[in-house]
Amino acid sequence: MACLAATTKAPAEAAGGGAMAAMHRPQCGRVQQQRVRCRAAGGSVAAATATACAPVEAGPRRGASARRTVAGMWRQVQGCDDWEGLLEPGSVHPVLRAEVARYGDLVDACYKAFDLDPASRRYLNCKYGRERMLEEVGMAGAGYEITRYVYAAPDVTVPTMEPSTSGRGRWIGYVAVSTDEMTRRLGRRDVLVSFRGTVTPAEWMANLMSSLEPARLDPCDPRPDVKVESGFLSLYTSADKTCRFGGAGSCREQLLREVSRLIDSCAKDRPGEDVSVTLAGHSMGSALALLFAYDLAELGLNRGAPVTVFSFGGPRVGNAAFKARCDELGVKALRVANVHDPITKLPGIFLNEATTGVLRPWRASCYTHVGVELPLDFIKVGDLASVHDLGTYVALLKNGSDKQAAAARSRDGGVLAKVVEFVGRQRAGAVQWQDAALHMGGLVQTLGLI
């Protein structure tokens, strides 16, 4: 049983090389000057956004048709006005629905290409080279050229891991840029970063590190009150100790180098062409996407090219101050969340943005979702693991009905009940360790034990 539910909003290292190194040298004056120039030119992020979201002037006979094409409404699709008018209760604008599903497919490509065969020389890497990866996973016509692979190395120790995998960088996703043909269809040049979700033991362990830690991503303005989950921050900032992939540095360093290079290249080679930065991820990958979006915004890189996050089944990432800072910086995030998916309720199952009553004074210290929610409603009683499956998310976006699934919602016994039921129905010896880690980790966090 599946449907689109009513839409709601969530309540209100030093780096090496090129442009990224310049941004992180302790010469804060340059960053500050850039911000001053931006404020002088645009007044404020909110004012700049309002200007960017001005209706497309397409003439009296083309105005309506522009709302039926991506090129005619791409700024709205990217969330310049928080998707207002595109997410009506029980109905999602068809152009937005199709675009979100398309980005979901581009995330799913990461899972299809990830090599989990320990006997393979590409173990924990992508199975294919950059030039043919999308073609090999059945997306030859995706309209993007991959420019870089991205790796992450969580700084955690897993007792059962083989020593050869400890501290090793794992392929986490890729950076790509739209082709000329796709650019014409989209109405702008799109820089895409796609992140897969949790797969390896070290990543599962990082997911369980649910304590809040100051992000401190801007050396000129550390903001100790802005806190994020320590496990996600470790994945984002820890470097590969083995240098197996040529000493690529941390996930953060790789991303800042490549995305800033592509933005600079577009501005130099194609002056006047509109550019967007789209960050898409599933589960843990959506947390990394949001961290990167916040990072780009703190460094002022979202002014020349709007940055948008499309999150699929993503958890909470930071506290209320993190959400407030993301809103202040103009970070746009659309969270596609199944109302039955326990991962979207974590961390902070009990204390979160909805905390009221006697616990309300602690709400500022609670985990808080960022962005606008696009809720889905699907559950399969015989296969409860499907509530977090990316393929199911994408299939519903492509083919789902907008009719409310009240019956499915009424059968929902809550996050804890679903996790306990699923774990109880499985034989421990028959469940892969990835599934066991997911469900037991979710149970532990739900009970508030970590």
C-alpha positions as CSV (number, residue, x, y, z in Angstrom):
1,M,0.0,0.0,0.0
2,A,1.5,3.2,-1.1
3,C,0.7,6.9,-1.5
4,L,2.0,10.4,-1.1
5,A,1.0,11.7,2.3
6,A,0.1,15.3,3.2
7,T,3.1,17.6,2.9
8,T,4.6,19.3,6.0
9,K,7.6,21.6,6.8
10,A,10.0,20.8,9.5
11,P,9.8,23.5,12.2
12,A,11.4,26.5,12.1
13,E,41.2,20.7,7.9
14,A,42.9,22.5,6.1
15,A,42.7,21.4,2.5
16,G,45.3,21.1,-0.2
17,G,45.4,22.4,-3.7
18,G,43.7,25.0,-5.8
19,A,40.7,27.0,-4.8
20,M,39.9,24.9,-1.7
21,A,43.3,25.5,-0.2
22,A,42.8,29.3,-0.7
23,M,39.5,29.1,1.1
24,H,41.0,27.4,4.1
25,R,44.2,29.3,4.6
26,P,44.1,31.3,7.9
27,Q,43.5,34.5,5.9
28,C,40.0,35.1,7.0
29,G,40.0,38.6,5.5
30,R,39.5,37.2,2.0
31,V,36.5,35.2,3.0
32,Q,35.1,38.1,4.9
33,Q,35.6,40.4,1.9
34,Q,33.8,38.0,-0.3
35,R,30.9,38.0,2.1
36,V,30.9,41.8,2.2
37,R,30.8,42.0,-1.6
38,C,28.0,39.5,-1.7
39,R,26.0,41.5,0.8
40,A,26.6,44.7,-1.0
41,A,25.5,43.2,-4.3
42,G,22.5,41.2,-3.0
43,G,21.5,42.8,0.3
44,S,21.0,39.4,2.0
45,V,20.6,35.8,1.2
46,A,16.8,36.1,1.6
47,A,16.7,39.1,-0.8
48,A,18.9,37.3,-3.3
49,T,16.7,34.3,-3.1
50,A,13.6,36.4,-3.6
51,T,15.1,37.9,-6.7
52,A,16.2,34.6,-8.1
53,C,12.7,33.2,-7.6
54,A,10.9,35.9,-9.6
55,P,8.4,34.4,-12.0
56,V,9.7,33.5,-15.4
57,E,8.6,36.1,-18.0
58,A,7.8,33.9,-20.9
59,G,5.1,36.0,-22.6
60,P,1.4,35.7,-22.3
61,R,1.1,32.3,-24.1
62,R,4.2,30.7,-22.7
63,G,3.8,31.4,-19.0
64,A,1.7,28.4,-18.3
65,S,3.8,26.0,-20.5
66,A,6.9,27.2,-18.6
67,R,5.4,25.6,-15.5
68,R,5.4,22.3,-17.3
69,T,9.1,22.1,-18.2
70,V,12.2,21.8,-16.0
71,A,13.9,24.6,-17.9
72,G,11.0,26.9,-17.3
73,M,10.8,26.4,-13.5
74,W,14.2,25.1,-12.5
75,R,14.7,27.5,-9.7
76,Q,11.4,26.5,-8.1
77,V,12.3,22.8,-8.6
78,Q,15.6,23.5,-6.8
79,G,13.7,25.1,-3.9
80,C,14.4,28.8,-4.2
81,D,11.0,29.5,-2.5
82,D,11.0,26.3,-0.4
83,W,8.9,24.4,-3.0
84,E,5.8,26.5,-2.2
85,G,2.9,25.6,-4.5
86,L,4.7,22.4,-5.7
87,L,3.9,20.3,-2.7
88,E,0.2,20.7,-2.2
89,P,-1.5,18.2,0.2
90,G,-2.0,15.0,-1.7
91,S,-0.4,16.3,-4.9
92,V,3.1,16.9,-6.0
93,H,3.8,18.9,-9.1
94,P,4.6,16.4,-11.9
95,V,7.8,18.2,-12.9
96,L,9.1,18.2,-9.4
97,R,8.1,14.5,-8.9
98,A,10.0,13.5,-12.0
99,E,13.1,15.5,-11.1
100,V,13.2,14.1,-7.6
101,A,12.8,10.5,-9.0
102,R,15.6,11.2,-11.5
103,Y,18.0,12.2,-8.8
104,G,17.0,9.1,-6.8
105,D,18.0,7.0,-9.8
106,L,21.4,8.8,-9.9
107,V,21.9,7.9,-6.2
108,D,20.9,4.3,-6.8
109,A,23.6,4.0,-9.4
110,C,26.1,4.2,-6.4
111,Y,24.7,1.0,-4.9
112,K,24.7,-0.8,-8.2
113,A,28.4,0.1,-8.9
114,F,29.8,-0.6,-5.4
115,D,32.0,-3.6,-5.2
116,L,31.5,-5.7,-2.1
117,D,33.4,-8.8,-3.2
118,P,36.4,-9.3,-0.8
119,A,38.1,-11.3,-3.5
120,S,37.9,-8.4,-6.0
121,R,40.8,-6.0,-6.6
122,R,38.2,-3.3,-6.5
123,Y,36.8,-4.3,-3.1
124,L,35.2,-1.3,-1.4
125,N,35.7,0.7,-4.6
126,C,33.5,1.3,-7.7
127,K,33.4,-1.6,-10.1
128,Y,33.8,0.6,-13.1
129,G,35.9,3.5,-14.4
130,R,34.4,7.0,-14.4
131,E,33.8,7.1,-18.2
132,R,31.5,4.1,-18.3
133,M,30.1,3.7,-14.8
134,L,26.6,5.2,-15.6
135,E,26.4,3.1,-18.8
136,E,27.4,-0.1,-16.9
137,V,24.5,0.4,-14.4
138,G,22.0,1.0,-17.1
139,M,22.0,4.8,-17.1
140,A,23.8,5.5,-20.4
141,G,21.3,8.3,-21.2
142,A,21.5,10.0,-17.7
143,G,23.0,13.1,-19.2
144,Y,25.9,13.5,-16.8
145,E,29.7,13.1,-17.2
146,I,31.4,11.9,-14.0
147,T,34.4,14.1,-13.2
148,R,35.5,12.5,-9.9
149,Y,34.9,9.6,-7.5
150,V,34.6,10.4,-3.8
151,Y,35.9,8.3,-0.9
152,A,35.2,8.4,2.8
153,A,37.2,6.9,5.7
154,P,35.3,6.9,9.0
155,D,37.7,7.3,12.0
156,V,36.2,4.5,14.0
157,T,37.3,1.0,15.1
158,V,35.1,-2.0,14.5
159,P,36.3,-5.0,16.6
160,T,35.2,-7.6,14.0
161,M,36.8,-5.9,11.0
162,E,39.8,-7.3,9.2
163,P,42.9,-5.3,9.9
164,S,43.3,-4.7,6.2
165,T,40.1,-2.7,6.0
166,S,40.6,-0.6,9.1
167,G,41.0,3.1,8.3
168,R,40.6,2.4,4.5
169,G,38.7,4.8,2.3
170,R,35.6,3.5,0.8
171,W,34.0,4.7,-2.4
172,I,31.0,6.8,-1.3
173,G,29.8,8.4,-4.5
174,Y,30.7,10.7,-7.3
175,V,30.7,14.2,-8.7
176,A,29.3,14.8,-12.2
177,V,28.3,17.7,-14.5
178,S,25.5,17.8,-16.9
179,T,26.2,17.4,-20.6
180,D,25.3,20.1,-23.1
181,E,22.1,18.3,-24.1
182,M,21.0,17.8,-20.5
183,T,21.9,21.4,-19.7
184,R,19.5,22.6,-22.4
185,R,16.8,20.4,-21.0
186,L,17.4,21.6,-17.4
187,G,17.8,25.3,-18.2
188,R,21.1,25.4,-16.4
189,R,24.4,23.6,-16.0
190,D,24.0,21.1,-13.1
191,V,26.9,20.1,-10.9
192,L,25.7,16.8,-9.2
193,V,27.2,15.1,-6.1
194,S,25.6,11.7,-5.4
195,F,26.1,9.7,-2.2
196,R,25.2,6.1,-1.4
197,G,24.0,5.1,2.1
198,T,25.5,2.9,4.7
199,V,27.0,-0.4,3.7
200,T,30.3,-1.3,5.4
201,P,30.8,-2.2,9.1
202,A,32.8,1.0,9.9
203,E,30.0,3.1,8.4
204,W,27.4,1.3,10.5
205,M,29.5,2.0,13.6
206,A,29.8,5.7,12.6
207,N,26.0,5.8,12.3
208,L,25.8,4.7,16.0
209,M,27.9,7.6,17.2
210,S,24.9,9.8,17.9
211,S,26.5,12.3,20.3
212,L,26.4,16.0,19.1
213,E,29.7,17.7,18.3
214,P,30.5,21.2,17.1
215,A,30.9,21.2,13.3
216,R,33.6,24.0,13.2
217,L,33.8,23.8,9.4
218,D,34.5,27.5,8.9
219,P,37.9,28.4,10.5
220,C,37.1,32.1,10.5
221,D,33.8,31.6,12.3
222,P,33.7,28.3,14.2
223,R,30.3,28.7,15.8
224,P,30.6,26.2,18.6
225,D,26.8,26.2,19.1
226,V,26.3,24.6,15.7
227,K,26.5,20.9,16.4
228,V,26.1,17.8,14.2
229,E,26.2,14.0,14.8
230,S,29.8,13.0,15.5
231,G,29.6,9.9,13.4
232,F,28.5,11.8,10.3
233,L,31.2,14.4,10.9
234,S,33.8,11.7,11.2
235,L,32.8,10.3,7.8
236,Y,32.9,13.8,6.3
237,T,36.2,15.0,7.7
238,S,38.4,11.9,8.3
239,A,41.2,11.2,5.8
240,D,42.1,7.8,4.3
241,K,45.1,6.5,6.4
242,T,46.1,3.9,3.9
243,C,46.4,6.4,0.9
244,R,45.1,3.5,-1.2
245,F,43.5,6.0,-3.6
246,G,46.5,8.3,-4.0
247,G,46.1,10.2,-0.8
248,A,42.9,11.9,-1.8
249,G,42.3,13.4,1.6
250,S,39.1,13.5,3.5
251,C,35.7,13.3,1.9
252,R,35.3,17.0,2.6
253,E,38.6,18.0,1.0
254,Q,37.8,16.0,-2.2
255,L,34.4,17.5,-2.5
256,L,35.4,21.1,-1.9
257,R,38.3,20.8,-4.4
258,E,36.2,19.3,-7.2
259,V,33.0,21.3,-6.8
260,S,34.8,24.6,-6.4
261,R,36.8,23.7,-9.5
262,L,33.7,23.0,-11.5
263,I,32.0,26.2,-10.5
264,D,35.0,28.2,-11.4
265,S,35.4,26.4,-14.7
266,C,31.7,27.1,-15.6
267,A,32.1,30.7,-14.7
268,K,35.3,31.0,-16.8
269,D,34.3,28.9,-19.8
270,R,30.6,29.7,-20.0
271,P,30.1,33.2,-18.7
272,G,26.5,34.0,-18.2
273,E,25.3,30.4,-18.0
274,D,23.2,29.5,-15.0
275,V,24.7,26.9,-12.7
276,S,23.2,24.8,-9.9
277,V,24.8,22.4,-7.4
278,T,22.6,19.4,-6.6
279,L,23.5,17.1,-3.7
280,A,21.5,13.9,-3.5
281,G,21.9,11.0,-1.1
282,H,20.1,8.1,0.6
283,S,20.2,7.4,4.3
284,M,23.7,8.2,5.5
285,G,24.4,9.7,2.1
286,S,21.7,12.3,2.7
287,A,23.5,13.3,6.0
288,L,26.7,13.8,4.1
289,A,24.9,15.8,1.4
290,L,23.4,18.1,4.0
291,L,26.8,18.6,5.8
292,F,28.4,19.5,2.4
293,A,25.6,21.9,1.6
294,Y,26.1,23.6,4.9
295,D,29.8,23.7,4.4
296,L,29.4,25.3,0.9
297,A,27.0,27.9,2.3
298,E,29.3,28.8,5.2
299,L,32.1,29.4,2.6
300,G,29.8,31.5,0.5
301,L,29.8,29.2,-2.5
302,N,26.0,29.0,-2.7
303,R,25.6,32.5,-4.0
304,G,26.9,32.2,-7.5
305,A,25.4,28.7,-7.8
306,P,22.3,27.7,-5.7
307,V,22.8,24.6,-3.7
308,T,20.0,22.1,-3.2
309,V,19.8,18.8,-1.2
310,F,17.5,16.0,-2.3
311,S,17.4,13.6,0.7
312,F,15.9,10.1,0.5
313,G,15.2,8.3,3.8
314,G,17.7,10.6,5.6
315,P,18.2,10.9,9.4
316,R,18.5,14.0,11.4
317,V,22.0,15.5,11.2
318,G,22.3,18.4,13.8
319,N,20.8,20.4,16.5
320,A,18.4,23.4,16.4
321,A,21.3,25.8,16.0
322,F,22.5,23.8,12.9
323,K,19.0,24.1,11.4
324,A,18.8,27.8,12.2
325,R,22.2,28.4,10.6
326,C,21.2,26.4,7.5
327,D,18.1,28.5,7.1
328,E,20.0,31.7,7.6
329,L,22.5,30.7,4.9
330,G,19.8,29.7,2.4
331,V,20.5,26.0,2.4
332,K,17.7,24.3,0.5
333,A,16.8,20.7,1.4
334,L,13.9,18.5,0.3
335,R,13.5,15.5,2.5
336,V,11.7,12.6,0.8
337,A,10.7,10.5,3.8
338,N,8.5,7.5,4.2
339,V,6.3,8.0,7.3
340,H,7.0,4.4,8.3
341,D,10.8,4.6,7.8
342,P,12.5,4.4,11.3
343,I,15.8,5.9,10.0
344,T,14.0,9.2,9.3
345,K,13.1,9.4,13.0
346,L,16.7,9.0,14.1
347,P,18.7,10.2,16.0
348,G,16.4,12.0,18.5
349,I,13.4,9.7,18.5
350,F,12.2,11.1,21.8
351,L,13.8,14.6,22.0
352,N,13.6,16.5,18.7
353,E,12.1,19.5,16.9
354,A,8.6,18.4,18.0
355,T,9.4,18.2,21.7
356,T,6.8,20.1,23.8
357,G,5.6,20.3,27.4
358,V,8.0,20.1,30.3
359,L,10.8,19.0,28.0
360,R,10.4,22.0,25.7
361,P,13.4,23.9,27.4
362,W,15.7,21.1,26.1
363,R,14.5,21.5,22.5
364,A,17.4,23.7,21.4
365,S,19.8,20.9,22.3
366,C,17.8,18.3,20.5
367,Y,18.3,16.8,17.0
368,T,16.3,18.8,14.5
369,H,15.4,18.1,10.8
370,V,16.4,20.7,8.2
371,G,14.4,21.6,5.2
372,V,11.0,20.8,3.7
373,E,9.5,17.3,3.9
374,L,7.9,15.4,1.0
375,P,6.3,12.6,2.9
376,L,5.5,9.2,1.3
377,D,3.4,6.5,2.9
378,F,4.2,2.9,2.1
379,I,4.6,-0.3,4.1
380,K,4.6,-4.0,3.1
381,V,3.8,-6.1,6.1
382,G,5.7,-9.1,4.8
383,D,8.8,-7.1,4.0
384,L,9.3,-4.3,6.6
385,A,12.8,-3.7,5.4
386,S,11.4,-2.2,2.2
387,V,10.3,0.9,4.2
388,H,13.9,2.2,3.9
389,D,14.7,0.8,0.4
390,L,15.7,3.5,-2.0
391,G,14.3,1.6,-5.0
392,T,10.9,1.6,-3.3
393,Y,11.2,5.4,-2.7
394,V,12.0,6.0,-6.4
395,A,9.3,3.6,-7.7
396,L,6.6,5.4,-5.7
397,L,7.7,8.8,-6.9
398,K,7.5,7.5,-10.5
399,N,4.3,5.5,-10.3
400,G,2.7,6.1,-6.9
401,S,-0.9,7.3,-6.3
402,D,-1.6,10.5,-4.6
403,K,-4.5,8.9,-2.7
404,Q,-4.1,8.9,1.1
405,A,-3.3,5.5,2.6
406,A,-5.1,5.9,5.9
407,A,-5.4,2.1,6.4
408,A,-1.6,1.7,6.2
409,R,-1.1,4.5,8.7
410,S,-3.6,3.0,11.1
411,R,-1.7,-0.3,11.2
412,D,1.5,1.5,12.1
413,G,2.5,0.7,15.7
414,G,5.3,3.3,15.8
415,V,9.0,3.1,15.1
416,L,9.9,0.9,18.1
417,A,7.1,-1.6,17.4
418,K,8.2,-1.9,13.7
419,V,11.8,-2.5,14.6
420,V,11.1,-5.0,17.3
421,E,8.6,-6.8,15.1
422,F,11.1,-7.1,12.2
423,V,14.0,-8.3,14.4
424,G,11.7,-10.8,16.1
425,R,10.6,-12.2,12.8
426,Q,14.1,-12.9,11.5
427,R,16.4,-15.8,12.3
428,A,19.8,-14.3,13.3
429,G,21.7,-16.8,11.2
430,A,19.7,-16.0,8.0
431,V,20.1,-12.2,8.1
432,Q,23.0,-10.5,6.5
433,W,25.2,-8.4,8.8
434,Q,24.2,-5.2,7.0
435,D,20.5,-5.8,7.8
436,A,21.2,-6.9,11.4
437,A,23.3,-3.7,11.9
438,L,20.5,-1.6,10.5
439,H,17.7,-2.9,12.6
440,M,19.7,-3.5,15.9
441,G,21.3,-0.1,15.5
442,G,17.9,1.6,15.0
443,L,16.6,-0.3,18.0
444,V,19.4,0.9,20.3
445,Q,19.0,4.5,19.1
446,T,15.3,4.3,19.5
447,L,15.6,3.2,23.1
448,G,17.9,6.1,23.7
449,L,20.8,3.9,24.8
450,I,23.4,5.9,22.9
